[in-house]
């Protein structure tokens, strides 16, 4: 009987610690935001520039942001961008046809930074055709 009680007490203590840790992380997590800094009309050779910040505009350096550029038919061009010391990252556009695209930016977050997602309409116009 004493072993059963000990196990029950240990499980309750572990659950209380886990609940406390979850509450602490939830209370100290920051909302994040991805801003697209570049123009929405671009040419091949131009760069898409993004900035990852928290709700107070504090930059997040060294974080990976996933970019996906979808054309009108659903074809995706995927990129990984790591932010610099200012929370900025960029990728150079190459091989995109003239037309309308949707830029999906996704940050998966960390223990204390909440994930975020943004959408931006883009137009590629190299002035040809």
Kinemage of the C-alpha trace (Angstrom):
@kinemage 1
@onewidth
@group {chain A} dominant
@subgroup {mainchain}
@vectorlist {calphas} color= white
{ca unk a 1} P 0.000 0.000 0.000
{ca unk a 2} L 2.789 2.450 0.812
{ca unk a 3} L 4.289 2.015 -2.671
{ca unk a 4} L 0.940 2.809 -4.277
{ca unk a 5} L 0.585 5.999 -2.221
{ca unk a 6} L 4.139 7.017 -3.053
{ca unk a 7} L 3.489 6.553 -6.774
{ca unk a 8} L 0.226 8.536 -6.556
{ca unk a 9} L 1.932 11.373 -4.681
{ca unk a 10} L 4.797 11.393 -7.192
{ca unk a 11} L 2.361 11.564 -10.140
{ca unk a 12} L 0.414 14.415 -8.509
{ca unk a 13} L 3.642 16.341 -7.847
{ca unk a 14} L 4.784 15.846 -11.453
{ca unk a 15} L 1.402 17.040 -12.757
{ca unk a 16} L 1.540 20.132 -10.537
{ca unk a 17} L 5.064 20.961 -11.737
{ca unk a 18} L 4.012 20.496 -15.371
{ca unk a 19} L 0.956 22.726 -14.881
{ca unk a 20} L 3.126 25.392 -13.240
{ca unk a 21} L 5.672 25.260 -16.060
{ca unk a 22} L 2.915 25.548 -18.663
{ca unk a 23} L 1.391 28.528 -16.831
{ca unk a 24} L 4.809 30.227 -16.566
{ca unk a 25} L 5.588 29.753 -20.264
{ca unk a 26} L 2.112 30.906 -21.305
{ca unk a 27} L 2.360 34.036 -19.155
{ca unk a 28} L 5.813 34.898 -20.515
{ca unk a 29} L 5.278 34.122 -24.214
{ca unk a 30} L 5.513 36.983 -26.702
{ca unk a 31} L 3.351 37.546 -29.762
{ca unk a 32} L 5.418 37.786 -32.917
{ca unk a 33} L 4.879 39.530 -36.234
{ca unk a 34} L 6.363 39.239 -39.725
{ca unk a 35} L 6.475 42.441 -41.769
{ca unk a 36} L 7.269 42.408 -45.492
{ca unk a 37} L 9.629 45.344 -46.070
{ca unk a 38} L 9.977 45.084 -49.849
{ca unk a 39} L 7.602 46.455 -52.467
{ca unk a 40} L 4.740 44.280 -53.610
{ca unk a 41} L 5.683 44.732 -57.290
{ca unk a 42} L 9.069 43.158 -57.952
{ca unk a 43} L 11.309 41.901 -60.757
{ca unk a 44} L 13.493 38.827 -60.944
{ca unk a 45} L 16.743 39.771 -59.259
{ca unk a 46} L 14.934 41.863 -56.625
{ca unk a 47} L 14.826 40.646 -53.048
{ca unk a 48} L 11.904 39.982 -50.763
{ca unk a 49} L 12.831 41.466 -47.400
{ca unk a 50} L 11.082 40.518 -44.165
{ca unk a 51} L 11.406 41.522 -40.515
{ca unk a 52} L 10.526 39.361 -37.508
{ca unk a 53} L 9.621 41.260 -34.332
{ca unk a 54} L 7.559 40.933 -31.193
{ca unk a 55} L 4.520 43.032 -30.363
{ca unk a 56} L 6.823 45.789 -29.047
{ca unk a 57} L 8.888 45.901 -32.278
{ca unk a 58} L 11.883 44.126 -30.686
{ca unk a 59} L 13.832 42.290 -33.392
{ca unk a 60} L 14.367 38.523 -33.290
{ca unk a 61} L 17.832 37.699 -34.667
{ca unk a 62} L 18.911 34.212 -35.694
{ca unk a 63} L 15.396 32.876 -36.227
{ca unk a 64} L 14.240 30.909 -39.270
{ca unk a 65} L 11.256 32.218 -41.246
{ca unk a 66} L 9.803 30.017 -43.983
{ca unk a 67} L 8.689 31.755 -47.171
{ca unk a 68} L 6.443 30.184 -49.759
{ca unk a 69} L 5.596 32.026 -52.979
{ca unk a 70} L 2.506 30.577 -54.650
{ca unk a 71} L 1.611 31.366 -58.247
{ca unk a 72} L -1.986 31.436 -59.481
{ca unk a 73} L -1.898 27.733 -60.387
{ca unk a 74} L -0.735 26.757 -56.875
{ca unk a 75} L 2.915 26.074 -57.750
{ca unk a 76} L 5.095 26.872 -54.731
{ca unk a 77} L 8.611 28.264 -54.516
{ca unk a 78} L 9.926 27.615 -50.991
{ca unk a 79} L 12.713 29.384 -49.110
{ca unk a 80} L 14.184 29.423 -45.598
{ca unk a 81} L 15.409 32.795 -44.357
{ca unk a 82} L 17.444 33.298 -41.180
{ca unk a 83} L 17.062 36.716 -39.611
{ca unk a 84} L 20.104 38.933 -38.984
{ca unk a 85} L 20.918 41.037 -35.902
{ca unk a 86} L 18.134 43.484 -36.835
{ca unk a 87} L 15.555 40.694 -37.227
{ca unk a 88} L 15.630 41.072 -41.013
{ca unk a 89} L 16.033 38.454 -43.706
{ca unk a 90} L 15.841 38.387 -47.475
{ca unk a 91} L 15.731 36.111 -50.471
{ca unk a 92} L 16.510 37.017 -54.084
{ca unk a 93} L 13.844 36.214 -56.645
{ca unk a 94} L 14.907 34.200 -59.665
{ca unk a 95} L 13.021 32.386 -62.407
{ca unk a 96} L 9.524 33.665 -61.687
{ca unk a 97} L 7.181 34.414 -64.587
{ca unk a 98} L 5.354 37.711 -64.782
{ca unk a 99} L 2.117 37.492 -62.837
{ca unk a 100} L 0.418 37.560 -59.472
{ca unk a 101} L 1.690 35.578 -56.506
{ca unk a 102} L 0.862 35.118 -52.844
{ca unk a 103} L 3.703 35.271 -50.325
{ca unk a 104} L 3.185 33.100 -47.232
{ca unk a 105} L 5.574 33.847 -44.354
{ca unk a 106} L 5.623 31.375 -41.473
{ca unk a 107} L 7.510 31.508 -38.177
{ca unk a 108} L 7.160 28.383 -36.041
{ca unk a 109} L 7.998 30.133 -32.766
{ca unk a 110} L 10.015 28.962 -29.783
{ca unk a 111} L 9.214 28.196 -26.183
{ca unk a 112} L 8.760 31.908 -25.397
{ca unk a 113} L 7.909 33.281 -28.868
{ca unk a 114} L 4.516 32.473 -30.310
{ca unk a 115} L 4.285 31.278 -33.929
{ca unk a 116} L 2.957 33.648 -36.566
{ca unk a 117} L 1.908 33.635 -40.205
{ca unk a 118} L 1.369 36.403 -42.746
{ca unk a 119} L 0.098 36.672 -46.309
{ca unk a 120} L 1.062 39.293 -48.875
{ca unk a 121} L 0.031 39.654 -52.521
{ca unk a 122} L 2.967 40.076 -54.904
{ca unk a 123} L 3.245 40.992 -58.560
{ca unk a 124} L 6.251 40.010 -60.647
{ca unk a 125} L 6.718 42.299 -63.632
{ca unk a 126} L 9.984 42.190 -65.538
{ca unk a 127} L 8.522 44.508 -68.176
{ca unk a 128} L 8.598 41.763 -70.796
{ca unk a 129} L 5.685 40.379 -72.733
